[in-house]
Amino acid sequence: MKIGNIDIKNNLILAPMAGISDVSFRELCKYFGAGLTITEMVSVKGLYYNSKNTLKLLETSKSEVPCAVQLFGHEPKIFESVIKSGVLDKFDIIDINMGCPAPKIVKNKDGSYLLKDLKLAREIIETCVRATNKPITVKFRKGYYENDDILIEFAKMCESAGASCITVHPRTKEQGYSGKIDIFDIKKVKDAVSIPVIGNGDVVDKESFKNMLISNCDGVMIGRGAVGNPEIFSILQDKKVDMSKKDIAKLHISILKKYFEEDYIVKIFKRHAMKYVEAKIGAVEKRKKIALAKTLFEIEQILFSEN
Ligand SMILES: Cc1cc2nc3c(=O)[nH]c(=O)nc-3n(C[C@H](O)[C@H](O)[C@H](O)COP(=O)(O)O)c2cc1C
């Protein structure tokens, strides 16, 4: 698959996930064969004001080739200024978040708010496209309100505004993550535009992956299905995985240690660790203990104990 002039090794893409897809998890998913990884969403305003915490989110791994960043915001001029500032120079692809349903994001007119304001969404895309030669991509949902369906209108708008690729998560903002997605929602978008379409939603194994391919999408983005399960990228390419869940968790920790201090690791790794606990007797108890753990050592003891 190609996004603009950028070659993507395979059609499997790790989803941007705030608090999950940090540089260590992206490196881990690359190790297991993800074709493309994208930073978690980064506030364009935070970059504009040189916020230290925001800038930290731009850290990337050498293995991330090509390299993609996801931005959120709603002011075209701020996008333009940040793109032209050079702070994103190491990235090959710039994605714009037009789907995040979190109340604090929507309240600021960012994320899925833009599904209600196509004029502004278009202005943002056009401004970004004018500001750089890099491909601009857009990730969006089916609409804002529960029964909205603006998929085709929005997809066509993205294409005519100059986006090089779109990612479609066919749930509305109000649906959040409830219910199942409809593959045919992705298919109808694919039929409506000529730019590559990445299908996203509920891919967790080979069966759901095959189901997603019915949409004829060019790429498949995997989010929750990769948490505690980064080897999904190998499995979907029929590559043998010789590591146990414990080995994978150990590898994850060793990568985390390359990038982060213990405090951050404890906070961030718990969500992964709970997913690494295998569904066996005692799993519920283990997960409860992980939630309460205060040090990485404690988490490791719980995760790697025999029972
Ligand atoms: C914890 C969490 C954080 C997320 N953060 C982002 C984000 O930063 N940017 C984004 O576009 N989507 C974000 N998403 C949405 C995912 O990228 C994806 O669209 C959604 O999880 C559906 O895909 P899945 O069923 O494969 O998980 C997030 C999802 C989760 C669960």
The ligand as a Gaussian input file, in Angstrom:
#p B3LYP/6-31G(d) Opt

LIG

0 1
 C       -7.338000       3.953000      24.983000
 C       -7.623000       4.462000      23.599000
 C       -7.021000       5.622000      23.163000
 C       -7.282000       6.097000      21.872000
 N       -6.630000       7.215000      21.430000
 C       -6.789000       7.610000      20.139000
 C       -5.997000       8.662000      19.586000
 O       -5.115000       9.222000      20.245000
 N       -6.230000       9.018000      18.289000
 C       -7.167000       8.378000      17.504000
 O       -7.352000       8.727000      16.342000
 N       -7.911000       7.371000      18.000000
 C       -7.713000       6.973000      19.270000
 N       -8.397000       5.886000      19.729000
 C       -9.276000       5.150000      18.791000
 C       -8.501000       4.049000      18.083000
 O       -7.474000       4.576000      17.276000
 C       -9.443000       3.198000      17.208000
 O      -10.040000       4.036000      16.260000
 C      -10.539000       2.521000      18.027000
 O       -9.998000       1.930000      19.194000
 C      -11.250000       1.441000      17.194000
 O      -10.338000       0.468000      16.750000
 P      -10.184000      -0.969000      17.499000
 O      -11.553000      -1.590000      17.529000
 O       -9.197000      -1.712000      16.660000
 O       -9.693000      -0.671000      18.889000
 C       -8.184000       5.410000      21.015000
 C       -8.777000       4.234000      21.477000
 C       -8.503000       3.750000      22.736000
 C       -9.163000       2.473000      23.180000

